Amino acid sequence: MAKNLHVKKGDTVKVIAGKDKGVEGKVIRTIPGEDRVIVEGVNLVKKHTKAVNNGGREGSTGGIVTAEAPIHVSNVALVEGKGTTRTGFKRVEVTKRRPDGSTYSSERSVRISRKTGKEI
C-alpha cells in the first residue's frame, strides 16, 4: 500500500534530527513503504564491495564505496525560502478538456506551504 510522504523526490530538505542535524540536501529517492528518504550528502555510510569477475574486463573492482543511507522522513523538514515549512494540501479548481474538445470544471489536489499558503 502506497503512503503519502510530506516530501517528494527533488525537494530540498533540512535534517532536523540525528548526526547530520542542520545539513540541507536534495531528496534523491523516497521509500514510502518504510517512511524513509535518501538525501544527497546525508547519512553517508561506507560499504565494502567484493571484486566480482564476470569474465573479461566486465568484472567490477572491489573496494570501499561511500553512499547515502536512508533516514526517517520525520527527521527532515521541507526548505522554502530562508527557512523550513510544513506541508499541507488544498483543492483547486481546474478546467479540463475532453477528447472531443469540450471542456469541464474539476478539482485537483496541490501541495501548499503551511507558512505562506503558496503552492509548492
C-alpha positions in Angstrom: 0.0 0.0 0.0 1.5 3.4 -1.1 1.8 6.0 1.6 1.9 9.8 1.0 5.0 11.4 2.4 5.3 15.2 3.0 8.4 15.4 0.8 8.9 14.3 -2.8 11.9 13.4 -5.0 13.8 16.6 -5.9 12.7 18.6 -2.9 15.3 20.4 -0.9 15.1 19.4 2.8 16.9 20.2 6.0 17.8 17.5 8.5 16.3 18.4 11.9 17.4 15.4 14.0 20.3 12.9 14.1 24.0 13.0 13.5 23.6 15.2 10.3 21.3 17.8 12.0 21.3 21.2 10.2 22.5 19.8 6.8 20.5 20.7 3.7 20.3 18.4 0.7 18.1 17.3 -2.2 15.9 14.2 -1.9 17.3 11.5 -4.2 14.7 8.8 -3.5 11.7 8.2 -1.4 10.8 4.8 0.2 7.2 5.3 1.2 6.7 1.7 2.4 9.4 2.3 5.1 8.7 6.0 5.7 12.3 6.8 4.7 14.1 9.1 2.3 17.6 9.2 0.8 19.1 12.7 0.9 22.1 13.8 -1.0 25.2 14.1 1.2 23.4 13.0 4.4 23.9 9.8 6.4 26.9 8.6 4.5 28.0 5.1 5.1 30.9 3.1 3.8 30.1 -0.2 2.0 32.8 -2.8 1.4 32.4 -4.4 -2.1 34.0 -7.6 -3.2 35.7 -7.9 -6.6 33.5 -9.8 -9.0 35.0 -11.5 -12.1 32.3 -11.9 -14.7 34.8 -12.9 -17.4 36.9 -10.5 -19.3 37.0 -6.8 -18.5 33.4 -6.6 -17.3 34.2 -7.5 -13.7 33.8 -4.8 -11.0 36.7 -3.9 -8.9 36.4 -4.3 -5.1 36.9 -1.6 -2.6 35.2 0.7 -0.1 32.3 2.8 -1.6 30.7 5.7 0.3 26.9 6.0 -0.3 23.9 7.7 1.2 21.7 5.5 3.5 18.0 6.1 4.1 16.8 8.3 7.0 13.4 8.5 8.5 11.1 11.1 6.9 10.2 12.6 10.3 13.9 13.7 10.6 13.6 16.1 7.6 11.8 19.3 7.0 11.0 20.9 3.6 13.0 24.1 2.9 11.1 27.1 1.5 12.9 30.4 1.1 15.2 31.0 4.0 13.6 28.6 6.5 11.7 25.4 6.7 7.9 24.8 6.5 5.4 22.1 6.9 3.3 20.9 4.0 -0.5 20.9 3.5 -2.9 20.1 0.7 -5.5 22.2 -0.9 -8.1 21.5 -3.6 -8.0 24.0 -6.6 -10.5 24.2 -9.4 -9.1 23.5 -12.9 -10.5 23.3 -16.4 -10.0 20.0 -18.2 -10.6 19.1 -21.8 -12.3 16.0 -23.1 -11.0 14.1 -26.2 -13.9 15.6 -28.3 -12.7 19.1 -27.5 -15.4 20.1 -24.9 -14.2 21.5 -21.5 -15.4 20.8 -18.0 -14.5 22.0 -14.5 -12.8 19.7 -12.0 -10.7 19.9 -8.9 -7.2 18.7 -8.2 -5.1 18.5 -5.0 -1.9 20.6 -4.7 0.8 20.8 -2.1 1.0 24.1 -0.2 3.3 25.6 2.3 1.7 25.9 5.7 3.8 29.0 6.4 2.9 31.1 3.4 -0.1 29.3 1.9 1.5 29.3 -1.5 1.7 26.2 -3.8 4.9 24.3 -3.7 
